Amino acid sequence: MPLEFLRRRSPAGESATATSPAGRPRLAMPEEAVAQEYVLRLTYGGKSSEGVRLSGGPAALAQLPHMLDGIARSPVEAVDPLPVGLGGAAPSIVRPAEASQWLEARSSLSPIARHALLVLESLDALDLAYDAFAVALLDGTVDTSGYPEYSAIVGGVASHWDEGTGDLICRAVVGWGGRGAKGDTDRTAGRILSEILSNILASSYALEMTTLDRPLGGGGGSVCGHCGFAIGHDRAFYCPKCGMRLAAQ
């Protein structure tokens, strides 16, 4: 004889078998939820050489793209320092105002140049507030959209004006990276960096190797009358952004 009094009583109006509103049996909760995991690893790498001092003047600046002759695998693009109104631009999506300025300033560049600036500015290897940059694809391939693959190496020659002497300070800069990593990329990048540095030293305008002291500008003191760059101190004779001699204070 079944022991009816041991069974769990159902609420009034419901059958002993629990069902969903649609009349289907309720699904049992699994002991452990099966999760689909998503992981994205971005790996950026870069290298920069020592600086080389070149005698100042527009002729030396015009030689920068030619320092990639025999090395560049794409047309060399010249990237000028940021305009005064876009000085805060940065490739950081978590800062919408800076990212919008960056896209506005870089929208006309090729995919290769944009990729190079994204990598090198993210690594703080370039500061386009005052750096001028001659950039190209240096090794590897691009995808169907024209963007470098993760193992491709991009870069070129970065330069800025010495605010004390008016000389041009140049250095070789290379970068790579994205979704993945490749073991021999670092070694290849080192070789290419040495080749670019050799081309810089072979220039007829090269004077000597020099330490890389970044310009001290940006503090809001004296202002260049040519480009409007805020120098921030009174020790500069030349603008660190455009190279123009500053007017006597």
N, C-alpha and C positions, 0 to 999 in steps of 0.2 A: 504494500500500500504506500503510494507516494506521500512524502511528508510535505504537504503544501505549505505549512506554516514556516518552513525554512527558506522558502523562495523569497527573493526581494520583491516587495510589492511595487507595482507600477503606478505612477500618478494616475489620477482619475482621467479617463478618456483616452489613455494610451494603451496600446497592446503590449504584451510582455516582450516582444521583439522590437528594439529601438530602430526607428527608420528616419530618414531625412525627410524634409518637407515634400520632396518630390516622390516619396515612396520608396527610395532606394535605401539599402542598408548603409549605415554610417561606416566610414573607413576607420580602421584602427590606427592610432597614432604610432608611427614606428619608434623603436627605442632610440634611434640616432638619425638625425637628419643627414641626408646625403647632399653635400654642398659641391657646387661647381666653382673651382677656384680660378682666379684671374690674377696674373702677375705681369707687370711690365717693368723691365729693367732697362734704363737708358744709361749708356756708358759713354762719356765724352772724354777725350784726351787731347792734349795740346803740348806744344813745345815752342819756346822762344829763344832766340840767340842773344848774345851780347849786342850792344849797340855799336854802330859805326858812325863816326862823325863825318859829314860831308860838307864841303864849303857851300854856304847859303846861296840862294838865288833861284829863280824860276827854272833855269836850265837843269839844275840838279833834281828838282821835283819832277820834271818831265822825263827823267831817266828811270824812274821807278818801275814802270811796266816792262822796260827792256831788261831789267835785272832778272826776269823770269824767262828770258829767251832760252830755248833748249830744255826747259823744265816743265812749263805749263802745257797741259793737254787740252785746254779750252782757251777761248779768247780771254785776255786779261781785262778785268774791269777795275776802274778807279772809283773808290768809295771815299767821298769827302767827309770831313768832320760834320757833325750834326749842326743844323741851323740853330741860332740862338733860342728861338721859341720852342725847340724840341730837345733841349739839353737834358731833360729827364727821361728820355726814351730808353726803354730796356725790354729785352725779350722775356718778360715774366708775365705769364697769363694770370697769376694771382693778384697782380697789380694792374687793373684794367686801364687806368689812365696812362701809365707808362707803356703798356703793351700797345695801346691805340696809337700813341705817338711813334712808337717803333715801327708799326705797320705803315703808318702814313709816310715816314721817312724812307722806308726800304721797299715800298711797293713796286717801284720801277726797276729794281735790280733783278738779275736772273736768279733762278732757283739755286744755282751753285753759290752765288755771292750771299744770298739770304741764309743758306745753310751754314756757310762759313762764319757769318756774323753771329748766328744763333749759338754755334758751338763756342767760338772764341770769346764772345762777350759773356756767355754764361760762365766760362772759366776765368773771367777777369784777365784774359791774356791781351785783350784790346780795350781801349777806352776811346770810343768814338766821339767823346766830347772835344778831343783835340787831335786824335790820331787820324792820319790819312792812310788808306790801305789800298794796295794793288793786289788783287786776289784772283785766283784761278783754280781749276781742278788740277792737282799735281800728280795724282795716282789713283787708279781704280776706275770704276764705271759709274754711270748714272742709270736710274730707272726710266721707265717709259714716260714719266712726267718731267724728266730732266733733273731730278734731285739726286745728289750723290748717294751711293749705297753706304751702309754703315762702315764698311772697311775702306771706303775711298778717303783719300787725304786731300784736303783743301788748304789754302793759305796763300802766302806771298810775302810782300814787303810792307811793313808798317813804318810810319815815319811821323815825327813831330818836330816842331821848331824849338831850338834851344832859346829860352827866353832871355838868357844872359848874353849870348854871342850872335844870335841870328843864324847859327849853323843848323843844318838838317841832321837829325839823329835817326838813323834807319836800323831796323833789325828784321831778321827773318822770323816768321811766325807760321806754324802749321797746326792743323787740328783735324780730328776725325771723330766718328762715333755715331751712336744712335741705338737702335734695337739690336744689340748683340756686341760681340767682341771678336777679334781675330788676333792670334798670337803674334804674327810677324808684322802687324801694322806699326807697332812702336819702333821696331828696328828700321823699317822702311822710312818712317817719318824722320828719324834721326839722320839718315843718309840724305834725304831731300833737304833738310834744314841746313846741313853742311854745304850742299851745292848752292843754295840760295845765298848763304853767307859769303861763299867764295865769289859769287857774281857781284855782290855788293862791294866787297873789298877790291875787286878788279876795276871798279868805276874810276874814271879819271878825276872825279870830284872827292874821292875818299881821302880822308886826312889821317884818322887814327881810330883805334878801338876806344870805347868810352863806357863808363858805368851808366846804367839806365835809371836816372832820376826823373820821376814823372814831374811834369810842370806843377807849379804850386797854385795855379789859377783856380778860380771858381768861388772865391770868398766874398766877392762883392765890393772890392776896393776900386782901384783904377780900372777903367774900361777901355778896350781897344776901339779907336775911332773908326777902324776899317770894318771889323766884323762884329763888334759889340761884345766880345768875350770879356767876362769879368776876371781881371787878373788876381785880385785879392790881396796884393801886397805891392810895395813900392820899390822892389829891388829889380824888377824886370825892365829890360831895355827893348825887348822884342816880344810880340804877342806869341804865346805858345800854341795858338791855334792857326793863325794865318801867316805868321812870320813877319808881319809889318812892324817897322820901328815905331815905338810908342812916342807920342808927343811929350815934350818936357812938361813935368808937373809944376 
